[in-house]
């Protein structure tokens, strides 16, 4: 059975990670280098909280199974970048109740094969898009968004349930950039958006 490094498991979460009561399983490692990264421990070698098997994670989160079933909640895989841990998630999903809601919170900047393998397992995707403008995206994340666009098309073609987070990022994009991103996402077939502003020291 595979193992994966984690930065933590957070229980009894509401609203932020999907429907119902949710446990967030946060993986170490990310493909991006965002200027305002909220979980910098996922990038540090010393940022690993624990290294566990899918069975060990299952035993931890199943403590809240009654809450999951009563509220329509379940497990959200985040991080870091959870879609780097496809085999781990596949093994975990073989263990858990089919009624658990499986949510994947991702930036989608991974090989498309990873997304295709996870499609049958995920009930809900939360996609942190940053910005659809390639130059803004590159400036903020230090990466290209070509893979992101490709993977968005895969989710759209699969008619997956997707919430897309479209942030206003101080010093990187503007309200008009946010609206332009939303229009591009609508053209791809998406309709569920979460608009918000990053809170940074710059705003204080």
C-alpha positions in Angstrom: 0.0 0.0 0.0 1.3 3.5 -0.9 2.2 6.2 1.6 2.1 10.0 1.3 3.5 12.9 3.3 0.8 15.1 4.8 0.8 18.6 6.3 -2.2 17.8 8.4 -5.7 16.4 8.8 -8.4 18.9 9.9 -11.7 17.6 11.1 -15.2 19.1 11.5 -14.9 21.6 8.8 -18.0 23.5 7.4 -18.6 25.5 4.2 -15.0 25.8 2.9 -14.4 22.2 1.7 -17.7 21.1 0.1 -21.1 20.2 1.5 -21.8 19.0 5.0 -19.2 18.3 7.7 -15.9 17.6 6.1 -12.4 16.3 7.1 -9.6 18.0 5.1 -6.7 15.7 4.3 -3.8 18.0 3.2 -0.9 16.6 1.2 2.7 17.9 1.2 4.2 19.2 -2.1 2.8 21.5 -4.8 3.6 22.3 -8.4 3.2 26.0 -8.0 5.2 28.7 -6.2 2.5 31.3 -5.4 3.5 34.6 -4.0 0.9 34.5 -1.3 0.9 30.8 -0.5 -1.3 30.0 2.5 0.3 26.6 3.2 4.0 27.2 2.8 4.8 24.2 4.9 3.7 22.1 1.9 6.9 23.4 0.1 9.4 23.0 2.9 11.3 19.7 3.4 10.6 20.1 7.1 6.9 20.8 6.6 5.7 17.2 6.7 3.4 16.5 9.6 3.2 12.8 9.1 3.6 10.1 6.4 0.6 7.8 6.3 -1.0 5.0 4.3 -4.5 5.3 2.9 -5.6 2.9 5.5 -4.2 5.0 8.3 -5.9 8.1 7.0 -9.1 6.2 6.6 -9.0 5.0 10.3 -8.5 8.6 11.4 -11.3 10.2 9.3 -13.8 7.4 9.8 -14.2 8.7 13.4 -16.6 11.2 11.9 -18.5 8.9 9.6 -21.8 9.6 11.4 -21.4 13.3 10.8 -20.5 12.6 7.1 -23.6 10.5 6.6 -26.0 12.8 8.5 -24.9 16.0 6.8 -23.9 14.8 3.3 -20.3 15.5 4.0 -17.1 13.5 3.6 -13.4 14.0 2.8 -11.7 16.8 1.0 -8.3 16.1 -0.4 -6.2 19.3 -0.5 -2.7 20.5 0.2 -0.4 21.2 -1.4 -1.6 19.6 -4.6 -3.7 16.4 -4.0 -3.8 15.3 -7.7 -0.1 14.4 -7.4 -1.3 11.6 -5.1 -3.6 9.7 -7.5 -2.7 6.2 -6.3 -3.1 7.1 -2.7 -6.6 8.6 -3.3 -7.6 5.6 -5.4 -6.7 3.2 -2.6 -8.4 5.4 0.0 -11.7 5.4 -2.0 -11.7 1.6 -2.0 -11.9 1.7 1.8 -14.6 4.4 2.4 -18.4 4.3 2.3 -19.7 5.2 -1.2 -22.0 7.8 0.5 -19.0 9.9 1.7 -18.7 13.0 -0.5 -15.2 13.0 -2.0 -14.0 16.6 -2.8 -10.7 17.4 -4.5 -9.3 20.9 -4.0 -6.8 21.5 -6.7 -5.0 24.1 -8.9 -5.1 21.6 -11.8 -1.5 22.2 -12.8 -0.7 18.5 -13.2 -0.6 16.0 -16.1 -4.0 15.4 -17.6 -3.8 11.6 -16.9 -3.9 12.4 -13.1 -7.2 14.2 -13.6 -8.7 11.5 -15.8 -7.9 8.8 -13.2 -9.6 10.8 -10.5 -12.8 11.7 -12.4 -14.6 8.5 -11.4 -13.7 9.0 -7.7 -14.4 12.7 -7.2 -18.0 13.9 -6.4 -16.9 17.6 -6.4 -13.9 19.6 -7.6 -12.8 22.9 -6.1 -10.5 24.5 -8.5 -8.2 27.4 -7.5 -7.8 29.1 -10.9 -5.7 32.1 -9.8 -6.2 33.9 -13.1 -7.0 32.8 -16.6 -4.6 35.4 -18.1 -1.3 33.5 -18.9 0.9 36.4 -18.0 -0.8 37.1 -14.7 -0.8 33.4 -13.8 2.9 33.1 -14.7 3.8 36.2 -12.6 1.9 35.0 -9.6 2.7 31.2 -9.6 6.0 31.1 -11.5 4.4 28.5 -13.8 2.5 28.3 -17.1 -1.2 27.7 -17.0 -1.3 25.5 -20.2 -2.0 22.3 -18.2 -4.7 24.1 -16.2 -6.6 25.1 -19.3 -6.3 21.5 -20.7 -7.5 20.0 -17.5 -10.4 22.5 -17.3 -11.6 21.2 -20.6 -11.4 17.6 -19.3 -13.6 18.5 -16.4 -16.1 20.4 -18.6 -16.3 17.5 -21.1 -17.0 15.1 -18.2 -19.7 17.4 -16.8 -18.0 17.2 -13.5 -19.4 19.2 -10.5 -17.0 22.0 -10.2 -16.7 25.2 -8.1 -14.0 27.6 -9.4 -12.4 30.0 -7.1 -11.5 33.3 -8.9 -9.6 35.5 -6.6 -8.7 39.2 -6.7 -5.0 39.1 -6.0 -3.4 42.4 -4.7 -0.6 43.7 -7.0 -1.2 40.9 -9.5 -4.7 41.3 -11.0 -7.7 43.6 -11.0 -11.5 43.4 -10.8 -11.6 43.6 -14.6 -9.1 40.7 -14.8 -11.4 38.6 -12.5 -14.4 39.3 -14.7 -12.4 38.5 -17.8 -11.4 35.1 -16.2 -15.0 34.4 -15.4 -16.1 35.1 -19.0 -13.4 32.7 -20.3 -14.6 30.0 -17.8 -18.2 30.5 -18.8 -17.2 29.9 -22.4 -15.7 26.6 -21.3 -19.0 25.6 -19.8 -18.6 26.5 -16.1 -21.1 28.4 -14.1 -20.3 28.0 -10.3 -17.8 30.6 -9.2 -16.4 31.7 -5.8 -15.2 35.3 -6.0 -13.1 36.6 -3.2 -10.1 38.8 -2.4 -6.8 37.6 -1.0 -6.1 39.2 2.4 -2.4 40.1 2.6 -0.2 42.5 4.5 -0.5 44.8 1.4 -4.2 45.4 2.3 -3.6 46.5 5.9 
